[in-house]
Amino acid sequence: GDAARGQMSALAAAAAAAGASANEVRLATTFTLVHREELDRLKRNVDQLNKDFQRQQKRCKFVTSMLESQKEDLIRSGGSDGTFASAFMTFCVYPRCFLSSEDSLFCA
């Protein structure tokens, strides 16, 4: 679009200032098959990341609703042996306290 044309003209001006010929400028600013393939690859990556994000959001909502509906039973059934408390600390709290923010997000 307009942004690409503006970028191309800026590159052309920089190349001309560096002493490039008009042909060299045209070759340097041409949108080639390699560029098209790279653009297609990046678009596929964006699509896949969006799908993964939607799947993760759906999973997060499901887990949150399950925990909400079962929280009283989980806490009560944890009882005196502390099984629930231990598992909760190990898998939910510790990763968020001691790991990087990326690791914490992965554990979520």
Z-matrix of the N, CA and C atoms (Angstrom, degrees):
N
C 1 1.410
C 2 1.513 1 112.25
N 3 1.284 2 115.50 1 -151.87
C 4 1.463 3 121.72 2 -178.06
C 5 1.521 4 111.69 3 -65.64
N 6 1.328 5 115.46 4 -36.68
C 7 1.470 6 119.24 5 179.74
C 8 1.522 7 110.72 6 -64.61
N 9 1.336 8 116.26 7 -40.51
C 10 1.468 9 120.34 8 179.91
C 11 1.524 10 110.32 9 -66.27
N 12 1.339 11 116.11 10 -42.19
C 13 1.461 12 118.78 11 178.58
C 14 1.526 13 110.82 12 -64.01
N 15 1.312 14 116.46 13 -39.43
C 16 1.460 15 119.98 14 177.48
C 17 1.514 16 112.07 15 -63.30
N 18 1.337 17 115.43 16 -41.28
C 19 1.461 18 120.49 17 178.17
C 20 1.527 19 110.26 18 -65.28
N 21 1.338 20 116.17 19 -41.24
C 22 1.462 21 119.98 20 179.37
C 23 1.519 22 111.36 21 -64.27
N 24 1.317 23 117.25 22 -40.32
C 25 1.467 24 119.43 23 179.18
C 26 1.528 25 110.67 24 -68.63
N 27 1.335 26 116.59 25 -34.38
C 28 1.465 27 119.23 26 176.58
C 29 1.523 28 110.50 27 -66.14
N 30 1.337 29 116.60 28 -40.75
C 31 1.466 30 120.39 29 176.56
C 32 1.521 31 111.23 30 -64.94
N 33 1.337 32 115.85 31 -40.88
C 34 1.459 33 120.05 32 178.65
C 35 1.527 34 110.77 33 -62.21
N 36 1.324 35 116.69 34 -41.77
C 37 1.463 36 120.42 35 178.88
C 38 1.526 37 110.56 36 -64.65
N 39 1.340 38 116.08 37 -40.64
C 40 1.468 39 119.19 38 179.13
C 41 1.523 40 110.87 39 -66.28
N 42 1.344 41 115.90 40 -39.81
C 43 1.464 42 119.51 41 178.80
C 44 1.524 43 110.66 42 -66.83
N 45 1.329 44 116.42 43 -41.33
C 46 1.465 45 119.93 44 178.85
C 47 1.527 46 110.50 45 -63.74
N 48 1.317 47 116.37 46 -38.65
C 49 1.464 48 120.36 47 178.89
C 50 1.526 49 110.66 48 -66.70
N 51 1.341 50 115.91 49 -27.90
C 52 1.464 51 120.01 50 179.20
C 53 1.516 52 111.62 51 -84.20
N 54 1.344 53 117.11 52 -3.48
C 55 1.454 54 120.76 53 176.12
C 56 1.514 55 114.15 54 97.57
N 57 1.326 56 119.30 55 19.14
C 58 1.458 57 121.71 56 179.67
C 59 1.524 58 110.35 57 -79.81
N 60 1.331 59 114.37 58 152.83
C 61 1.461 60 118.75 59 177.52
C 62 1.527 61 109.77 60 -81.93
N 63 1.338 62 116.48 61 168.29
C 64 1.461 63 121.02 62 179.23
C 65 1.526 64 110.41 63 -61.11
N 66 1.314 65 117.81 64 -38.16
C 67 1.468 66 121.34 65 179.11
C 68 1.531 67 111.06 66 -65.97
N 69 1.311 68 116.80 67 -42.11
C 70 1.471 69 120.72 68 178.01
C 71 1.523 70 111.12 69 -63.62
N 72 1.326 71 116.42 70 -38.86
C 73 1.459 72 121.05 71 177.70
C 74 1.519 73 109.87 72 -64.43
N 75 1.347 74 117.62 73 -44.99
C 76 1.460 75 121.67 74 179.68
C 77 1.526 76 110.71 75 -61.14
N 78 1.318 77 117.43 76 -43.92
C 79 1.463 78 120.85 77 179.55
C 80 1.528 79 111.75 78 -65.38
N 81 1.319 80 116.19 79 -37.08
C 82 1.467 81 120.22 80 -178.09
C 83 1.523 82 112.22 81 -72.59
N 84 1.321 83 117.80 82 -24.01
C 85 1.465 84 120.19 83 -176.07
C 86 1.526 85 113.03 84 -108.54
N 87 1.317 86 118.02 85 10.12
C 88 1.465 87 121.49 86 -179.43
C 89 1.526 88 110.07 87 -79.53
N 90 1.324 89 115.40 88 136.29
C 91 1.470 90 122.11 89 176.74
C 92 1.524 91 107.04 90 -83.97
N 93 1.329 92 116.47 91 106.00
C 94 1.466 93 121.17 92 -171.92
C 95 1.523 94 111.74 93 -98.46
N 96 1.325 95 115.24 94 177.19
C 97 1.460 96 121.86 95 176.72
C 98 1.528 97 110.67 96 -60.45
N 99 1.305 98 116.78 97 -36.11
C 100 1.469 99 120.57 98 177.98
C 101 1.526 100 109.99 99 -62.85
N 102 1.327 101 115.96 100 -42.20
C 103 1.460 102 119.48 101 177.56
C 104 1.522 103 110.79 102 -64.08
N 105 1.346 104 116.84 103 -41.91
C 106 1.464 105 121.23 104 179.29
C 107 1.530 106 110.41 105 -61.36
N 108 1.337 107 117.02 106 -44.13
C 109 1.462 108 120.54 107 179.74
C 110 1.524 109 111.43 108 -63.86
N 111 1.310 110 116.66 109 -40.14
C 112 1.464 111 120.97 110 178.01
C 113 1.527 112 110.65 111 -65.34
N 114 1.326 113 116.04 112 -41.79
C 115 1.459 114 120.39 113 177.93
C 116 1.529 115 110.70 114 -63.53
N 117 1.321 116 117.52 115 -43.01
C 118 1.462 117 121.35 116 177.75
C 119 1.525 118 111.43 117 -62.85
N 120 1.332 119 116.43 118 -41.19
C 121 1.468 120 120.55 119 178.44
C 122 1.521 121 110.39 120 -62.33
N 123 1.314 122 116.40 121 -43.80
C 124 1.466 123 120.19 122 179.99
C 125 1.526 124 111.74 123 -66.31
N 126 1.329 125 116.81 124 -37.19
C 127 1.472 126 119.96 125 176.95
C 128 1.521 127 110.64 126 -65.03
N 129 1.343 128 116.91 127 -39.99
C 130 1.466 129 119.56 128 177.07
C 131 1.524 130 110.56 129 -63.42
N 132 1.324 131 116.64 130 -39.68
C 133 1.470 132 120.14 131 177.78
C 134 1.523 133 110.94 132 -62.92
N 135 1.323 134 117.18 133 -42.04
C 136 1.461 135 120.69 134 178.74
C 137 1.521 136 110.26 135 -62.81
N 138 1.327 137 116.56 136 -44.08
C 139 1.465 138 120.35 137 178.59
C 140 1.520 139 111.21 138 -60.77
N 141 1.335 140 116.55 139 -44.31
C 142 1.465 141 120.09 140 -179.66
C 143 1.530 142 111.14 141 -65.45
N 144 1.313 143 116.84 142 -40.55
C 145 1.463 144 119.89 143 178.28
C 146 1.529 145 111.03 144 -65.30
N 147 1.323 146 117.51 145 -38.49
C 148 1.464 147 119.93 146 176.87
C 149 1.525 148 111.11 147 -64.41
N 150 1.320 149 117.49 148 -41.29
C 151 1.464 150 121.04 149 177.49
C 152 1.529 151 110.58 150 -63.41
N 153 1.333 152 115.84 151 -44.20
C 154 1.465 153 119.70 152 178.49
C 155 1.527 154 110.92 153 -62.35
N 156 1.317 155 116.35 154 -40.81
C 157 1.461 156 120.39 155 179.38
C 158 1.523 157 110.73 156 -62.71
N 159 1.333 158 117.09 157 -45.29
C 160 1.462 159 120.65 158 179.25
C 161 1.524 160 110.69 159 -62.38
N 162 1.331 161 116.84 160 -41.81
C 163 1.467 162 120.64 161 178.47
C 164 1.533 163 110.51 162 -63.69
N 165 1.328 164 116.81 163 -41.50
C 166 1.463 165 120.94 164 179.45
C 167 1.527 166 110.65 165 -66.23
N 168 1.331 167 117.82 166 -40.87
C 169 1.459 168 121.20 167 177.83
C 170 1.531 169 110.80 168 -61.77
N 171 1.326 170 116.21 169 -43.47
C 172 1.461 171 120.80 170 179.23
C 173 1.522 172 110.37 171 -62.85
N 174 1.319 173 116.70 172 -43.45
C 175 1.465 174 121.28 173 179.00
C 176 1.528 175 110.69 174 -64.31
N 177 1.309 176 116.86 175 -41.65
C 178 1.464 177 121.33 176 179.63
C 179 1.525 178 110.73 177 -61.90
N 180 1.329 179 117.21 178 -44.11
C 181 1.465 180 120.60 179 178.49
C 182 1.525 181 110.77 180 -63.43
N 183 1.335 182 116.60 181 -40.29
C 184 1.460 183 120.70 182 179.59
C 185 1.528 184 111.13 183 -63.27
N 186 1.333 185 116.50 184 -48.36
C 187 1.461 186 120.64 185 -179.13
C 188 1.524 187 110.61 186 -63.98
N 189 1.326 188 117.34 187 -41.79
C 190 1.461 189 120.60 188 178.81
C 191 1.524 190 111.03 189 -61.42
N 192 1.318 191 116.79 190 -44.16
C 193 1.466 192 119.24 191 179.86
C 194 1.524 193 111.23 192 -66.73
N 195 1.330 194 117.82 193 -37.55
C 196 1.469 195 120.89 194 177.39
C 197 1.533 196 110.28 195 -64.10
N 198 1.316 197 116.70 196 -44.42
C 199 1.465 198 119.87 197 179.22
C 200 1.531 199 111.27 198 -64.86
N 201 1.327 200 116.15 199 -40.18
C 202 1.463 201 119.53 200 177.81
C 203 1.526 202 110.87 201 -60.89
N 204 1.324 203 116.47 202 -44.37
C 205 1.459 204 119.63 203 -176.88
C 206 1.524 205 112.74 204 -72.90
N 207 1.325 206 117.86 205 -23.31
C 208 1.456 207 120.64 206 -175.78
C 209 1.516 208 114.01 207 -112.37
N 210 1.322 209 118.70 208 5.28
C 211 1.466 210 119.80 209 -172.47
C 212 1.530 211 113.22 210 -61.31
N 213 1.306 212 118.23 211 -41.47
C 214 1.470 213 119.73 212 -179.83
C 215 1.526 214 110.79 213 -63.41
N 216 1.329 215 116.85 214 -44.36
C 217 1.467 216 120.57 215 178.78
C 218 1.521 217 111.70 216 -64.27
N 219 1.330 218 116.76 217 -39.15
C 220 1.466 219 120.27 218 179.95
C 221 1.525 220 111.06 219 -64.31
N 222 1.307 221 116.16 220 -43.22
C 223 1.461 222 119.53 221 -178.05
C 224 1.527 223 110.55 222 -69.56
N 225 1.331 224 116.53 223 -43.67
C 226 1.461 225 120.29 224 179.07
C 227 1.520 226 111.84 225 -65.74
N 228 1.336 227 117.08 226 -42.63
C 229 1.463 228 119.97 227 -176.77
C 230 1.522 229 111.97 228 -73.74
N 231 1.343 230 117.17 229 -15.71
C 232 1.457 231 120.14 230 176.71
C 233 1.513 232 110.71 231 -61.34
N 234 1.292 233 115.59 232 -33.49
C 235 1.456 234 123.86 233 172.43
C 236 1.507 235 115.01 234 52.37
N 237 1.314 236 113.90 235 -154.62
C 238 1.455 237 120.34 236 -173.96
C 239 1.522 238 113.24 237 -79.44
N 240 1.346 239 117.52 238 -20.41
C 241 1.464 240 117.79 239 -178.26
C 242 1.529 241 112.71 240 -78.39
N 243 1.332 242 117.85 241 -12.39
C 244 1.460 243 121.28 242 174.33
C 245 1.519 244 114.73 243 72.58
N 246 1.319 245 118.23 244 20.74
C 247 1.461 246 121.61 245 -178.62
C 248 1.521 247 111.49 246 -59.97
N 249 1.320 248 115.89 247 -48.46
C 250 1.461 249 119.47 248 -178.76
C 251 1.527 250 110.62 249 -64.65
N 252 1.317 251 116.48 250 -46.08
C 253 1.469 252 120.21 251 -178.11
C 254 1.525 253 110.36 252 -60.68
N 255 1.311 254 117.08 253 -42.19
C 256 1.464 255 121.29 254 179.67
C 257 1.528 256 110.91 255 -64.01
N 258 1.324 257 116.11 256 -46.80
C 259 1.465 258 119.62 257 -179.80
C 260 1.528 259 110.69 258 -65.11
N 261 1.317 260 117.07 259 -40.42
C 262 1.465 261 121.04 260 179.77
C 263 1.528 262 110.34 261 -62.13
N 264 1.315 263 116.78 262 -45.89
C 265 1.458 264 120.01 263 179.52
C 266 1.525 265 111.21 264 -64.57
N 267 1.343 266 116.68 265 -42.99
C 268 1.462 267 120.98 266 -176.33
C 269 1.518 268 112.32 267 -66.54
N 270 1.328 269 117.70 268 -44.77
C 271 1.455 270 120.24 269 -172.01
C 272 1.523 271 114.75 270 -98.61
N 273 1.307 272 117.87 271 -17.76
C 274 1.472 273 119.83 272 -176.46
C 275 1.525 274 113.57 273 -113.46
N 276 1.312 275 117.99 274 -43.84
C 277 1.464 276 120.18 275 -173.15
C 278 1.531 277 111.86 276 -89.95
N 279 1.330 278 117.92 277 -52.76
C 280 1.463 279 120.60 278 -176.23
C 281 1.533 280 113.80 279 -56.51
N 282 1.343 281 119.36 280 -45.38
C 283 1.467 282 116.96 281 179.51
C 284 1.520 283 113.04 282 -58.70
N 285 1.311 284 117.90 283 -32.57
C 286 1.455 285 120.43 284 -178.81
C 287 1.525 286 112.63 285 -78.93
N 288 1.316 287 116.09 286 -21.70
C 289 1.463 288 119.85 287 -179.47
C 290 1.525 289 112.61 288 -88.80
N 291 1.327 290 116.54 289 -38.67
C 292 1.462 291 119.62 290 -168.27
C 293 1.520 292 114.97 291 -108.72
N 294 1.321 293 118.45 292 -9.23
C 295 1.453 294 120.28 293 -179.05
C 296 1.523 295 109.94 294 -107.44
N 297 1.303 296 115.75 295 175.02
C 298 1.461 297 119.81 296 178.22
C 299 1.527 298 110.00 297 -70.01
N 300 1.309 299 115.96 298 167.12
C 301 1.463 300 119.39 299 -179.58
C 302 1.527 301 111.06 300 -64.35
N 303 1.335 302 118.04 301 -33.22
C 304 1.468 303 121.18 302 177.39
C 305 1.521 304 110.56 303 -65.53
N 306 1.337 305 117.14 304 -43.03
C 307 1.455 306 120.93 305 177.99
C 308 1.519 307 110.79 306 -64.41
N 309 1.305 308 116.31 307 -39.23
C 310 1.466 309 120.05 308 178.74
C 311 1.517 310 111.58 309 -62.62
N 312 1.336 311 116.35 310 -42.23
C 313 1.458 312 119.99 311 177.56
C 314 1.523 313 111.14 312 -63.66
N 315 1.342 314 116.75 313 -38.16
C 316 1.459 315 120.31 314 179.18
C 317 1.526 316 109.84 315 -64.71
N 318 1.332 317 117.84 316 -38.78
C 319 1.460 318 121.55 317 -179.33
C 320 1.522 319 111.27 318 -70.57
N 321 1.312 320 116.85 319 -23.25
C 322 1.459 321 120.40 320 -178.86
C 323 1.471 322 108.76 321 -70.40
